[in-house]
Amino acid sequence: AFDVVHTHNWAVFLEGGLAGFLAGTRVLLHTVHGPYADYAPSRLSRLKIAIRHALERRLARRFHRIVTVSDAIRGYIEKDIRIPSDRLTTVHNGIPDTNSGLTQRPERSHVTFMTVGRLAPIKNHALMLRAFHAISRVTSNIRLVIVGDGPERPALERYIREQNLDDKVTLPGFRDDIDLLLREADVFLLTSRYEGIAIAMLEAMPETIIDGKTGLLVAPDSQEALAKAMTTLADSKTLRDEMGRRGYDYFIKEFSLPTMLSRYEKLYTSKN
């Protein structure tokens, strides 16, 4: 018999949990990384969701814990699926510490904005490009690097050509040396319409931005607000350095790989 069964994402929650329960596994854990799968807007779909949620609530009683990667997802599970809060706990995603957060940022002739992720509509790179284009008209010493690949690439490349941004915006495609690339960035951008906890964000700074302390938060889909925040950071190396140091300290405390592993180990070995 196994001591621990640890499943991930809702698609396997019922199947994996039931198998672990029938096998007499001592510790059942499930980690939720994002929202529930989309269903077609029909009466049959609503019935399927209602039945599945009812089964999930019942099976959740057999789990040691349902783990969420952010407090936002935890709240969603409590509200939408109605799994009790005493069955839930948050363990933030963690990544190895490359010490890049301690690197002194040199003075440069330009400020580099960077983002990392799949070039898909949910990431909203189009908003990022429009905001960058707006501030590039009045600020010449800025660059934008969009790392990744995906279905939105042709549209992004077309916008770059049409707006004559070829000398300011770079799309290097998929890369496996993200830690090295991020060392060349002065500001990390994330414009996703939804994220559980973005790994790319963790690699740049913490998952949850403390507004005004470790970064700047802006209203979703607001080009004006994003452009204003980008301008603020582009204009002040002191502010960028201060936020970088605070973000690194917060990362070590909450989002480093050792922290994540330690929290999971406690769940694996807990008797309650």
C-alpha positions in Angstrom: 0.0 0.0 0.0 1.1 3.6 -0.6 1.6 6.1 2.2 0.7 9.1 0.1 -1.4 9.7 -3.0 -1.0 13.2 -4.4 -3.1 14.2 -7.4 -3.2 17.5 -9.4 -6.0 19.4 -11.1 -9.7 18.8 -11.1 -9.8 16.4 -14.1 -8.4 13.6 -11.9 -9.7 14.6 -8.5 -12.6 12.1 -8.3 -10.7 9.2 -10.0 -7.4 9.6 -8.2 -9.1 10.3 -4.8 -11.4 7.3 -5.1 -8.5 5.0 -6.1 -6.5 6.2 -3.1 -9.4 5.8 -0.7 -10.1 2.2 -1.9 -6.4 1.3 -1.6 -6.4 2.5 2.0 -3.8 5.2 1.5 -2.9 7.0 4.7 -2.6 10.5 3.2 -4.7 11.8 0.3 -3.7 15.2 -1.1 -4.9 17.1 -4.1 -3.4 20.3 -5.5 -5.5 22.8 -7.5 -3.5 24.9 -10.0 -6.4 26.8 -11.7 -10.1 27.2 -12.1 -12.6 24.4 -13.0 -12.8 23.2 -16.6 -15.1 25.1 -18.9 -18.4 23.5 -19.7 -20.8 24.4 -22.6 -23.6 26.8 -21.4 -26.4 24.2 -21.5 -28.9 22.6 -19.1 -27.1 19.3 -19.4 -23.7 20.9 -18.6 -25.1 22.6 -15.5 -26.5 19.2 -14.3 -23.1 17.5 -14.9 -21.3 20.3 -12.9 -23.8 20.0 -10.1 -23.4 16.3 -9.8 -19.6 16.4 -10.0 -19.4 19.2 -7.4 -21.7 17.1 -5.1 -19.4 14.1 -5.5 -16.3 16.3 -5.0 -17.6 17.7 -1.7 -18.3 14.2 -0.4 -14.9 12.9 -1.5 -13.1 15.9 -0.1 -14.0 14.7 3.4 -11.6 11.7 2.8 -8.7 13.9 1.8 -6.2 15.1 4.3 -6.1 18.4 2.5 -7.1 20.1 -0.7 -4.1 22.3 -1.5 -4.4 25.5 -3.6 -1.5 27.4 -5.1 -3.0 30.8 -4.2 -5.5 32.3 -1.8 -7.6 33.5 -4.7 -8.1 29.9 -5.9 -8.9 28.8 -2.4 -11.6 31.4 -2.2 -13.0 30.2 -5.5 -13.2 26.6 -4.3 -15.0 27.6 -1.1 -17.5 29.8 -2.9 -18.2 27.8 -6.2 -17.6 24.2 -5.2 -18.5 24.7 -1.5 -15.7 22.6 -0.1 -15.3 23.6 3.6 -12.4 25.8 4.5 -11.0 23.4 7.0 -10.3 21.0 4.1 -8.3 23.6 2.3 -4.8 25.0 2.6 -2.6 27.2 0.5 0.9 26.2 -0.6 2.4 28.6 -3.0 4.3 27.4 -6.0 8.1 27.6 -5.5 11.1 27.7 -7.7 14.9 27.4 -7.1 16.8 30.4 -6.0 19.2 31.5 -8.7 20.5 34.4 -6.6 19.7 36.7 -9.6 17.6 38.8 -7.2 20.8 39.9 -5.5 22.6 41.0 -8.7 23.3 44.8 -8.7 21.6 46.3 -11.6 24.1 48.3 -13.8 23.3 51.7 -15.3 22.1 51.3 -18.8 21.2 53.5 -21.8 17.8 51.9 -22.0 15.2 50.2 -19.8 14.1 46.7 -20.7 10.6 45.4 -20.0 10.2 41.7 -20.3 7.4 39.1 -20.1 7.6 35.3 -20.3 4.8 32.9 -21.2 2.7 31.3 -23.9 1.6 33.7 -26.6 -2.1 33.0 -26.1 -5.2 35.3 -25.8 -5.5 34.8 -22.0 -2.0 36.3 -21.6 -3.2 39.5 -23.2 0.1 40.5 -24.8 -1.9 42.8 -27.2 -2.6 45.1 -24.2 1.0 45.1 -23.3 2.1 46.0 -26.8 -0.4 48.9 -27.0 0.7 50.3 -23.7 4.3 50.0 -24.7 3.6 51.7 -28.1 1.9 54.6 -26.3 4.8 55.3 -23.9 7.4 54.7 -26.7 6.1 57.8 -28.4 7.4 60.0 -25.5 10.1 57.8 -24.0 12.8 56.7 -26.4 15.1 54.7 -24.0 12.8 51.6 -23.6 12.7 48.1 -25.0 10.2 45.2 -24.7 11.1 41.5 -24.9 8.2 39.0 -25.2 9.6 35.5 -24.5 7.5 32.5 -25.6 5.6 31.1 -28.5 2.0 30.3 -29.4 -1.0 31.1 -31.6 -0.9 34.9 -31.0 2.6 35.3 -32.4 1.5 36.2 -36.0 -0.9 38.9 -34.7 1.8 40.4 -32.4 4.4 40.4 -35.1 1.9 42.1 -37.5 1.2 44.9 -34.9 4.9 45.4 -34.4 5.5 45.8 -38.1 2.5 48.1 -38.6 3.5 50.4 -35.7 7.2 50.4 -36.7 8.3 48.9 -33.4 10.9 46.5 -34.9 13.8 48.3 -33.3 12.2 48.3 -29.8 10.3 45.0 -29.5 11.8 41.6 -29.6 10.1 38.2 -29.8 12.9 35.6 -29.2 10.4 32.7 -29.2 10.6 29.7 -26.8 13.7 29.7 -24.6 15.0 27.4 -21.9 17.4 29.9 -20.3 14.8 32.1 -18.6 16.9 32.7 -15.6 19.7 34.2 -17.8 17.2 36.3 -19.8 15.6 37.7 -16.7 18.9 39.1 -15.6 18.8 41.4 -18.6 15.3 42.7 -17.6 14.7 45.9 -15.6 11.0 45.4 -15.3 8.9 42.2 -15.5 5.3 42.6 -17.0 2.3 40.3 -16.6 -1.0 41.2 -18.3 -2.8 37.9 -18.1 -6.5 37.9 -17.7 -6.2 35.0 -15.3 -3.3 33.2 -13.5 -3.3 30.8 -10.6 0.2 31.6 -9.7 2.3 32.3 -12.7 5.6 30.4 -12.6 7.1 33.2 -14.9 6.1 35.7 -12.3 7.8 33.7 -9.5 10.9 33.6 -11.6 10.8 37.3 -11.9 9.4 38.3 -8.5 6.8 37.0 -6.1 3.4 35.6 -7.0 1.4 38.2 -5.2 2.5 41.7 -5.8 2.4 44.0 -2.7 1.3 47.1 -4.5 3.7 49.9 -4.2 6.2 47.7 -2.3 7.3 44.9 -4.6 5.7 46.0 -7.8 2.7 47.9 -9.2 -0.8 46.5 -9.7 -3.0 48.0 -12.4 -6.7 47.5 -13.3 -7.3 44.6 -15.7 -7.5 45.6 -19.4 -6.6 49.2 -18.7 -4.1 50.4 -21.2 -3.9 53.8 -19.6 -3.1 52.4 -16.1 -0.6 50.0 -17.5 1.2 52.7 -19.5 1.3 54.9 -16.4 2.8 52.2 -14.3 5.4 51.3 -17.0 6.4 55.0 -17.3 6.7 55.3 -13.5 9.1 52.3 -13.4 11.0 53.4 -16.5 11.7 56.8 -15.0 13.2 55.6 -11.7 16.0 53.2 -11.3 15.9 53.8 -7.6 12.3 52.6 -7.4 13.1 49.6 -9.6 16.0 48.6 -7.4 14.0 49.0 -4.1 11.1 47.0 -5.4 13.5 44.3 -6.7 15.1 43.9 -3.2 11.8 43.8 -1.4 10.5 41.3 -4.0 13.5 39.0 -3.6 13.1 39.0 0.2 9.4 38.2 -0.1 10.2 35.5 -2.6 12.7 33.7 -0.3 10.1 33.8 2.5 7.0 32.6 0.6 7.9 31.3 -2.8 11.2 29.6 -2.9 11.5 25.9 -3.7 12.7 24.9 -0.2 9.7 26.7 1.3 7.2 24.9 -0.9 8.9 21.5 -0.3 8.9 22.0 3.4 5.2 22.7 3.5 4.3 19.7 1.4 6.6 17.5 3.5 4.6 18.6 6.6 1.4 17.7 4.9 2.7 14.3 3.8 3.8 13.4 7.4 1.1 15.0 9.4 -1.2 12.7 11.4 -4.2 15.1 11.3 
